[in-house]
Amino acid sequence: MADGSKITTPWDEAPDHGAAVEVAPGILWIRLPLPMALDHVNIYALDEGDSWTIVDTGVRTKRSIALWEHVLAGPLQGKPVSRVILTHHHPDHIGMAGWLMDRFGADLLMTRTAYLMARMLILDVEERPTPQALEFWRRAGMDPEIFEARKNERPFNFADSCAPIPVGYTRLQQGGTLTAGGRTWDIHVGHGHAPEHLTLWSRDDALVIAGDQIISSISPNIGVYPTEPDADPLGEWLDSCARLSALARPDQLVLSGHKLPFTGLPTRMRQLAENHHGALKRLEKHLATPRTAAQCFPPLFKRRIDGGTYGLALVEAVAHLNHLHQAGRITRTLNDDGAWLWQAKD
């Protein structure tokens, strides 16, 4: 008998891009490529008999469109897509949703905050960083060379990799239920990685559709952004871990947005919280000397931070600092360069 305390991955490898693996009766696991360091996203197709419900969609690129055409004709057997469920508003999950909706007249289901964020960010095209973004980077102590380069560059826009999402959706919310793929799913909402992040927990078998809220071998990015510079997403993340842990069973197969499906959910939920509690302790020790957010990478990350990961590292560092600050464990003062210097209390 398998040890329920261990995290196990029933599949050693993911399906090839555009191929499908049946992970449970009537549920297909499909993987699509991403043009970034995390080079893939998992999507799931739930069989409704005469149509499919799709959970998450990948980014919109020429390659994604070609792969979707292959998926629709091949693994999905030419049946239409009747519903699209989006777990959260990030581009790698919402990018092809509008394309599928336009093609099939599919309905859109997601949480209210995720829908509003997705609509807003796809419509909000910026040619240069906003004054608020520049101030946020200064406050974080961004490396001067990176700051000078970025202030004159066109920033990433959701519209670059996401099809427009039409007006109108069906709201999914905490405590509700959803019928899909021959199952009834309980809706539980998490926070931290993305506001009002959807997770689905099957009443009929041991399945959890988790998006990026719960992943087997990586912790999702938890960041603070210029839109809400004093936010505490890490506090929301830890609260969500505690709440979702109460639902976790060793036998549940977790279908995540990245990496491999896995079992051993109670252990993984403990790890996801402990990873950040450990990082907070290391960070607080590091702040015996005043530091900017950009000077806080060493105690937080166990990998090299390069140009491709610098932005994500910076917003995550700010998230950890905001959490300690709002807990009353550290102080902050502005230095002559306009950056916050954070320091542990005596």
C-alpha angles and dihedrals in degrees: 000000000000118000104249092205091066126083109236132180112211090202119056093200138026122243117267115267108287094011125110138223122194105233095176134358107299096002122106125195112214127180126208129187126252126204094229143073090282091058103191145040128204120227127184131214117205116201114233095177101249095028144014136251110214122206111206123343118213128240124307110255133134088256092051092051091051091048092048090053088053092047093050094050096038122029093019091050096224093294116140127253108244100176138023118202117194119198095200143344103266117124096243088061103037102032099101098030095098090047091055092044093052093046098049106016085244122178120242121226124185143119118290097245092048091050094049092046092049094048093045097047095046090052095043104084116178125190093192134018113277122245087251092056092049091051091047091053091048091050089051092051095241114196106272094231092051090045093052091049096046098045090067098039128092104254124228111281124197089224089066092068106016131076113229113270113227122234114270135053143166113253120232115195144178113289096018130114135229132199114217137140092012092302140099112234127199113223118228122174125213132190139200104065090050131353115264094001113190124232125176125209118194118230092195102053140000099282132128125185101204110169109196095326091088122023127170105231109010134052112231119243114271109196146169118222138193090261090070109009096176096048121132104213091156091062089050090048093053091047090051092049090054093048097045092044088069088064097048124112128179093238098054116114107221117211106200134186093245139021121015132327110257148182128217095076098166090058093046093050090054091049094050091056096039092052090063097039087055092048091051091053092049091047094050090052090048089055094066078103117047111259140176119235090257089057092056100073098099098065094040106046132052094200140060114278110219134168092282094055101030096096094050091046092051096052091046091051089053090050092056092045093049090051093052091044095051089047088057094243099117139027132218135209132176118251126210091271093057095254126131114248109206122202135177117246117249 
